[in-house]
Amino acid sequence: MSYRLVTVQERELWNEYVHACKMYDFYHTWYYHSLEKSGEPVLFVYQQEDCFIIFPLLRREIAGSIYCDFTSVYGYAGPISNVDFDSIDQQTMHRFIQAFLEFLEKEKTISVFCRLHPIINHDILVEKFGSLVDNGKTIAIDLNGTLEEQRGKYRRQFRSKIRQLREKGFYLKIADSKEEVKAFVKIYNENMARVQAEPYYYFDEFYFFNMLNSADFESSVLLLYFEDEVTSGAFVTFSNNIMQFHLAATNTKYLHEGPMKLLIDEATIVGRKNNMSFLHLGGGVGGNEDSLFEFKAGFSHKTLSFKTWRFVSNQKVYDQMVRSRLGNQAIQTDFFPLYREPNNF
């Protein structure tokens, strides 16, 4: 066998591989995968001499069949390596693909879906088989220059608002008590209810406390206060040189003040203190260039491509399952795989 699998029962080995990679994020870690309930986490490992490529995935059974499919965790995942993808020779990439196809066949896999990481250059590997789909843009703030250079790229109105909020007495605090974390969770879920978010955008206290206690990566809850009241907050992670603005929300009472602008600016200072190279803000809802995307774009000119990778490993069975699920009707949808389409059309 030209590959090996690391299961969710092998925490140390999983993280040993991840932490040896050139570029990785908390989305790749064992702990983040262990939280998933939508599938069985597995780490595919291909190694050739001193070079290895790993691909964390979630295995899902397909009801009423002997088949399965694979997907990725919520967020930005994809394959990673201990060698920069630009430096991996074509022969090694080809052998990885052959090993991966061997794995998919053995598992009786129908399809694979993966949300790729906008900062990691693994596109050059997965574009060789399957299809890359452009799902919009994300925004990152470059922390490598000076703070003055960084702020010079903010939208002028944002700079003015940030200054006003500081003058009014809004200030940052890193949550250091259960009560503060619970206050953020309450604001976050109220925020999701206000915007009528899909169920998978909601997270309970258990999720946040376990993330904060994980030994696989560093994380914090940043809170922006006015006097003794939380006006906005964000759950951020620090992994490798990437700081993720993972989940954020504003207290409804303070929406008119726009405190998130100051919170993001303060977050960049925290990122610099932790030697991060980027603060990744993400994109719009569902990858759309909507009002959320436009807000984030007010902090940086650095836009990144958010792509998904889709691969059908058994076309015949895939087509049969799509017909069984949808019949012969022609539909306009970007959903993949189609046999899991929720019929929202």
N, C-alpha and C positions, 0 to 999 in steps of 0.2 A: 504494500500500500504506500502510495507516494505522499500521503498526508496523515495528519492526526487530528483528533477532536479533543478539545478540552471542555469538560462539562461544568455546569454551575456548581457541582460539588467540589471542584478543584480551584478554590479561590486563589491560593497563593500562586499556582502555576499560571492561571489566567492573567493575573496582574503582573507577574514576572515578564510575560511576553509583552503586555501593553506598555509597561514602564521602560522597556528596552527599545521602544520605537522612537524614530526621529521626531515624529509629530503625532500627537494623540490628544484626546480631550476626555473629559469626565464621562462623556457618553459611551466611551469604549470600555470603561472599567467593569470589573466583576460586580461591584456593588450596584451600580446603576442598572445593570442587566438583571440582577437578582430581584429588583423591585417589580419587574414586569410580570403581569398576569395574563397577557394576551398570547403568550407562547413560551416554549421551552428554550432558554438561552443555551447557545452552543458557540464555541470559538473554533473556527476552522483554521488550521495551521498548515502552511506549506513551507518547508525549509529545504534550501539547497546550499550546502556547505555553511558559510557564515551569514548568509542572507535568508531572512524569513519574511513571509507575508501572512498576516492574520486577518480574519474577517469575522467579526462578531455578528451573530444573527439570532433570530427567534424562529424556532420551528413550530409550525401550526398544523394540526391534523385537519384534514378536509372531511367533514362529516359524511358518513355514508359511503366512504371509499377507502381504498388501501393506500391512498396517496397523501402527500403533505405539500406544504409550500413554506417559504421562508420570507420573513420581513425584518425590518430593523426597528430599533427602539424609537420612542418619541424623541425627536431632536435630530442631531447631525452625527451620523456614524460613518460606515463605509470601511473598506480595507485600509490597513496601516502596515508599515514595515520598519525594520531597523535600519533600512537604507532608503535614502531619498528616492522617490519614484523616478525622478529624472536620471538617476544614476543606475537604475536596474536595466540590465541588458535585455534585448528582445527575446532571447532564448529562455531566460529565466521567467519572463512574463508568460511566454507560451506554455512552459511547463506548469506554471501555476494554474493557468486556465484549464489545461488538460486534467490536472489533479482535482480542480474544483468541479469540473463536469463529471468526473468519475464519482466524486462524492454525491453529487445531485442524483445521479442515476441509481446509486446504491440505496439512497434514501427514498426512492420513488417520488421524486420532486416534480411538481408541475410548473412552478414559477418562483421567481425571486424578485422581491421589491426592496429597494434600499434608498433611504434619504442620505445623500452624500454631504460631506462636510465642506462648507464654502472656502475654508482656509487651507485644507489639506489637498495636495495636488494628485489625488488618486484617480482622477478622470482618465489619465493617460493609460491606466491599466484596464478599467472596466469598459472603456469605449471600444475595446478590441472585440468584445462580444456582448450581445444584448443591445439595448438602446439607452442613450442618455436623453432625458427630457428636461428642458429648461423650465423650472418652476418659479422663476422670478429672481429678485435680487435681495440681498441682505446688506446691512450697514455695519461697518466696523470702524472704531476710532483707533487710529494709530498712536500708540503711546511711546514710540521710539524717539520722537522729536521732543522739543521743549514744550512745557505746558502753555506757553504764550503762543507758540506755533499752532498747537492743537486748538486753542480757543479762537484763534484767528479764522478757523474754518467753520466755526459755528455761524448759524444764521444771525444776522445783526439783531433782530428782535429777541432772539434767545439770549444773547449776551446781555442785553438790557434787562430782560426779565430775571436772569440769574443774579445780576447785581442788585436788583430791587428786593428779591427774596432774602438775600444775605443782609441787606440793610434793615429789613423788617424783623430780623432775628431768627429766621429759619436755620436750623443746624442739623448736622449729621451725627448719628450715633449708631454704632455697631451693636446689634442686639446681644445682650449677655445674660438674659433671663428667660425662663419659660414663658412668663407673662408677655414679654415683648414679642416673642416668636408667635404666640397665640394671637396677639393683637394684629400682627401682619397677616396671618392666615385668615382671620376674620375679614379684614379689609380686602384681601385678595379674592376670596370667594364671593363677597358682596359685589366686587368689581365684575367678576365673571357673570353673575346673575344680572347685573345692570346691562351688560352688553349682549346678553342672551347667548353666551358662549356654548359650544358643544360640550357634552358631558366629560369628554376626555381632557378638557382644560381645567377641570376642578381637581383639587388635591386637598387631602385632609391633614390634620396636625401630625399624624403618624408619619406621613411621607416626609414632611419638612424636618422633623426631629431626627429621623433616621438618616436623611441626607446629611444633616449637620454633624452627626456622630460618625459618619463613615471615615474609615482610615484610608480609603482608596484615593481621596482627593480632598482638597481644602474647600470650604464654603463658608459663607456668612449671610446673615440677613442685615441689610443696610436699611436704616430707618431715618427718615427726614422728619424732624420734630418742629413744631411751633409751640413755644412754651412747653407744656407737659403733654401735648397731644401728637400722636403720629399722623402726619399728613400724607405720607406716601412711603412705600418700601419696595425693596427688591431682594430676591434671593439670587446671590451671585456665586459662581464657582471659579476656582483657580486651578488650572491643570496644565502642566507643561508651561507654555508661555501665553496661554489663552485664558482670558477672563470672560466668562459668559454671563450676560445679563439675562439669566434663565427665566425668571418669573417676576413680574412687577405689577404694582397696582397703586392707585391713588384713593385716599379717603374721600368719599362722595362729598363730604362737607367742605373739602378744600379744592374741589375741581376747578373752581373759578380762579384760584391762585396759580394753577399750573406748577405745582411743586416738583413734578417729575423732571423738569428741566434742570433744576439745581441738583436733584438727586443724581442724575446722570453725570453731571460735572464733578460732583463729589466722588462718585464711583471711580472716575478716571484717576483721581488722586490716590484712592485706595489701591487701584491696580498698579500704579507706578511704585507705590511703597512695597508691593509684593512682586516687583520685577516682571510684571506682565508686559508683553509686546502689543497686545490688542485687547480692546474691550469690544466684544462682539454683541451688538444690540439685536441682531436678527432682522427679520423683515416684516412684511404686512401679514394680515390674517390669510392663511392658506397660500402664502407666497405672492399675494396680490399687491400691486403698487397702490395701496389704498391710503386712507388718512393716517393710519398707524405708520406705514412706511414713510410717508411724507414727513411726519413728525421726527422719526429717527434720522432721516436724511438731513435734517436741520443741524446735525452735530458733526457731520463728516462728509467729505467728498469720496470716501473710499467705499465703493460698492463692489460686492462680490456676487458671483453667480451661485444660486441655489439650484442644484440639479438632483433628480432622482434617477436611479438606474433600474431598468426593468428587463427581465430575462425570462423567456418561456423555454423551459427545458424539455417539455414533452408537448409539442404542438398539437398532436392528434387528440390527446386526452383533454388538453386545455380547451380546444374547440368544442369537444363533446360536452364539457362542463358548462361552457358559456351558453350553448344551445339549450341545455337542460335548465339553466337558470333563467335565461331571458327569451328563449324561443328564437324566432327568426326576425324579431323586430329590429329595425335600425335605430340606434340611439346615439346621441352626441354626448359623450362623456370622456373625461380624462382618467377615470377611475381604473386602477390596476391592482390585482387581477380582476378581470371583468366578471368572473364567476362569483366574486364576493361583492359585486355592486349592490348597494342597499336599496336600489329601486327608487331613488330620489329624483325621478324624472317624469 
